[in-house]
Amino acid sequence: MLFLWHSMVDGDLQKKMAAHLAAAIKTLMAGYPAYSLLTGFIGTAWISKALSDNGMSEEAYRLLQYEGYPSWLYPVKNGATTIWERLNSYTVKDGFGENNSMNSFNHYSLEL
């Protein structure tokens, strides 16, 4: 993915790598729905840009628009107004639960 991000490949290899990346976010790991985030917020931004730069804006858009866990919109659907360090730290249904001992509810984010 970094090769695509930094334009270190071109031609057929670039197309194959972009297609492989798009396929990977559709299938992911067992137990996670397609277009779930399994990277940190920085890695996900790289994936989105790599997809968009290689003609796969629809896949990047679907990654952004997914609302289930884990996703960028999951915290928003649970009341977030800032970036959370952990996407599942609070839910409307379960409150803070047990997964917030090491968490920032106003986590910094750097522009890429």
Summary of the structure (lengths in Angstrom):
residues: 112
radius of gyration: 15.4
end to end distance: 14.8
largest distance: 49.3
contacts: 285
relative contact order: 0.13
helix: 43%
strand: 2%
